[in-house]
Amino acid sequence: MQIVKSVVGFVLLNTMVMANNMAIIHLDTQTIEIIDSKGNLLLHGAISSGNRNHKTPRGVFKILQKERYHKSNLYPINKDGTRGGAKMNYMLKFTNQGNAIHQGNVVFEGDSSIPVSHGCVRLTPYDAQSAFNLLKVGDTVKVVGRYDYEDSFNSKLSENDMIVIDDGVYDEDIGDSNGLNITFSDWFLIQYKNISQ
């Protein structure tokens, strides 16, 4: 009787492990889709891929590493010159250069998300956890399309341009509910600090 249970358990385990899901990263629409081996859509969500200076590579890849709690060994670059420490929870590494799908700050411009990362594919917390549960080492990641950086708000700003951030909350420290004037480069530092906390 135990041998039959073992054989049945082995067959079921093999069936589960052999079913491959695939992630499709659409750079043009800044979205991710995860589909199963029959083409059924399992997840669709917004992403922030690599910025114009750190583009997410296009092509067909395999998930090389999967880690629930992970920290970057490259970013941020700290004041003392050391590197690393940014949280990359639900990390699914798909290139030997370190590009990964992970939880991070997905930045929106109007209704669309925009590419602001250092080459990774950032997902919202819910989508990152879902992707982590749906994908395994060896599953395929396809990165397709091209993002038109020229049409993006962030491509039109230089480091010292001023932008206004308005979250609709009154801030007693500055006595203003209309927003915060900040340079574009400082805004990116704040965005990066927020995801690494």
Buried (B, 14 or more C-beta within 10 A) or exposed (E): EEEEEEEEEEEEEEEEEEEEBBBBBBBEBBBBBBBEEEEEEBBEBBBBBBBEEBBBEEEEBEBBEBBEEBBBEEBBEEEEEEEEEBBBBBBBBBBEEBBBBBBBBBBEEEEEBBBBBBBBBBBBEEBBBBBBEBBBEEBBBBBEBEBEBEEBEBBEBEEEEEBEEEEEEEEEEEEEEEBBEBBBEBBBEEBBEEBBE
